[in-house]
Amino acid sequence: MLHEGNTVTIKEDARKTILAHLQERKKEEVTHPLTARKTPIGLIPHVQARLLAQHLRGDRPHYPPYLHR
């Protein structure tokens, strides 16, 4: 339901459904283009944070972004 100020409320059953779908989506695996390993989608931010840390430490010459297709 849309309220004044463009805020939205979601009923409890809808919220539970959305969260259940999100949790399932995070378990789906994709092949990471740099590591060539199957990685759960939910871990991609962690992998990318580690790659960024390597770049900032100087261990990696550039930061490779993750582009989901």
TORSENU-321555 format. One line per field, with one value per residue: residue number from 1; x, y, z of N, C-alpha, C in turn. Coordinates in nm, 3 decimals, padded with zeros to 5 digits, m for minus. Each point is the difference from the previous one (the first is absolute). Last residue first. Layout:
nr (NUM|...)
n_X (X|...)
n_Y (Y|...)
n_Z (Z|...)
ca_X (X|...)
ca_Y (Y|...)
ca_Z (Z|...)
c_X (X|...)
c_Y (Y|...)
c_Z (Z|...)
END
This chain:
nr (69|68|67|66|65|64|63|62|61|60|59|58|57|56|55|54|53|52|51|50|49|48|47|46|45|44|43|42|41|40|39|38|37|36|35|34|33|32|31|30|29|28|27|26|25|24|23|22|21|20|19|18|17|16|15|14|13|12|11|10|9|8|7|6|5|4|3|2|1)
n_X (02.474|00.364|00.490|00.426|00.523|00.533|00.470|00.558|00.463|00.125|00.185|m00.021|m00.341|m00.446|m00.192|m00.178|m00.424|m00.375|m00.152|m00.272|m00.454|m00.278|m00.175|m00.381|m00.424|m00.215|m00.270|m00.467|m00.104|00.264|00.355|00.379|00.440|00.364|00.200|m00.126|m00.468|m00.399|m00.457|m00.453|m00.461|m00.396|m00.208|m00.235|m00.465|m00.312|m00.129|m00.324|m00.453|m00.218|m00.143|m00.413|m00.392|m00.126|m00.226|m00.461|m00.295|m00.090|m00.122|00.161|00.088|00.250|00.098|00.010|m00.226|m00.484|m00.179|m00.123|00.000)
n_Y (m01.104|00.282|00.176|00.188|00.214|00.090|00.297|00.051|m00.129|m00.324|m00.037|00.407|00.173|00.075|m00.343|m00.375|00.047|m00.057|m00.435|m00.191|00.109|m00.236|m00.415|00.016|00.078|m00.379|m00.370|m00.136|m00.262|m00.461|m00.285|m00.303|00.088|00.247|00.459|00.427|00.066|m00.266|m00.291|m00.147|m00.180|00.025|00.117|00.407|00.020|m00.144|00.302|00.323|m00.121|00.015|00.423|00.170|m00.161|00.179|00.412|00.000|m00.086|00.365|00.473|00.487|00.559|00.504|00.561|00.472|00.417|m00.085|m00.470|m00.532|m00.561)
n_Z (m01.590|00.350|00.190|00.337|00.037|00.109|00.112|m00.021|00.063|00.426|00.429|00.292|00.323|m00.144|m00.270|00.215|00.192|m00.275|m00.075|00.331|m00.005|m00.297|00.137|00.269|m00.202|m00.203|00.197|m00.060|m00.391|m00.061|m00.284|m00.326|m00.295|m00.235|00.090|m00.176|m00.124|00.263|00.019|00.272|00.319|00.422|00.420|00.108|m00.101|00.322|00.335|m00.114|00.011|00.415|00.155|m00.157|00.203|00.416|m00.001|m00.085|00.354|00.299|m00.228|m00.158|m00.139|m00.143|m00.158|m00.177|00.143|00.153|m00.125|m00.211|00.010)
ca_X (m00.070|m00.093|m00.114|m00.084|m00.139|m00.090|m00.117|m00.128|00.019|m00.067|00.023|00.101|00.129|00.039|00.039|00.126|00.104|00.027|00.074|00.136|00.067|00.038|00.110|00.118|00.052|00.068|00.141|00.010|m00.020|m00.137|m00.011|m00.142|m00.063|m00.052|00.044|00.143|00.087|00.065|00.145|00.045|00.142|00.027|00.062|00.137|00.079|00.020|00.092|00.133|00.050|00.026|00.124|00.112|00.016|00.058|00.139|00.075|00.013|00.090|m00.064|m00.027|m00.011|m00.080|00.036|00.045|00.146|00.053|m00.043|00.078|m00.084)
ca_Y (00.008|m00.111|00.040|m00.114|00.002|m00.052|m00.063|00.070|00.128|m00.017|m00.138|m00.002|m00.037|00.111|00.115|m00.036|00.009|00.143|00.048|m00.054|00.076|00.130|m00.022|m00.037|00.122|00.088|00.020|00.070|00.143|00.043|00.076|00.021|m00.094|m00.112|m00.121|00.006|00.011|00.131|m00.014|00.053|00.014|m00.034|m00.133|00.011|00.061|m00.103|m00.099|00.060|00.000|m00.140|m00.042|00.071|m00.057|m00.133|00.020|00.039|m00.120|m00.100|m00.088|m00.132|m00.104|m00.118|m00.116|m00.114|00.000|00.134|00.103|00.123|00.116)
ca_Z (m00.129|m00.014|m00.082|m00.035|00.044|m00.104|00.061|m00.022|m00.071|m00.129|m00.044|m00.104|00.061|00.086|m00.083|m00.066|00.102|00.022|m00.117|00.010|00.106|m00.056|m00.096|00.079|00.065|m00.096|00.037|00.128|m00.024|00.029|00.125|00.028|00.093|m00.079|00.068|00.032|m00.117|00.011|m00.017|m00.128|m00.033|m00.140|m00.007|00.048|m00.108|m00.104|00.055|00.003|m00.137|m00.036|00.064|m00.065|m00.134|00.017|00.042|m00.120|m00.084|00.058|00.098|m00.057|00.102|m00.033|00.080|m00.081|00.007|m00.022|00.095|m00.012|00.000)
c_X (m00.121|m00.076|m00.088|m00.120|m00.074|m00.145|m00.092|m00.113|m00.129|00.007|m00.059|00.032|00.114|00.134|00.051|00.052|00.137|00.110|00.034|00.086|00.144|00.071|00.050|00.122|00.126|00.048|00.076|00.142|00.015|m00.012|m00.145|m00.010|m00.149|m00.060|m00.036|00.050|00.150|00.100|00.061|00.150|00.021|00.147|00.035|00.074|00.148|00.088|00.029|00.103|00.142|00.056|00.036|00.133|00.120|00.025|00.070|00.148|00.077|00.019|00.097|m00.063|m00.039|m00.004|m00.097|00.054|00.062|00.151|00.059|m00.058|00.089)
c_Y (m00.087|00.015|m00.121|00.054|m00.125|00.000|m00.050|m00.077|00.077|00.134|m00.027|m00.139|00.003|m00.027|00.115|00.115|m00.034|00.018|00.148|00.047|m00.048|00.086|00.134|m00.020|m00.028|00.130|00.092|00.026|00.079|00.152|00.035|00.060|00.031|m00.109|m00.126|m00.131|00.002|00.012|00.138|m00.026|00.056|00.028|m00.041|m00.133|00.008|00.054|m00.111|m00.101|00.057|m00.009|m00.145|m00.046|00.062|m00.068|m00.135|00.018|00.030|m00.122|m00.110|m00.085|m00.129|m00.092|m00.113|m00.115|m00.117|m00.003|00.134|00.106|00.123)
c_Z (00.000|m00.131|m00.023|m00.077|m00.041|00.048|m00.111|00.068|m00.027|m00.073|m00.139|m00.050|m00.102|00.071|00.088|m00.084|m00.060|00.104|00.013|m00.118|00.017|00.104|m00.053|m00.091|00.084|00.066|m00.095|00.046|00.130|m00.017|00.024|00.140|00.012|00.089|m00.078|00.061|00.032|m00.114|00.001|m00.009|m00.139|m00.031|m00.142|m00.005|00.041|m00.112|m00.101|00.051|m00.007|m00.142|m00.033|00.059|m00.071|m00.134|00.015|00.033|m00.128|m00.089|00.041|00.110|m00.070|00.121|m00.030|00.084|m00.074|00.019|m00.040|00.092|00.000)
END
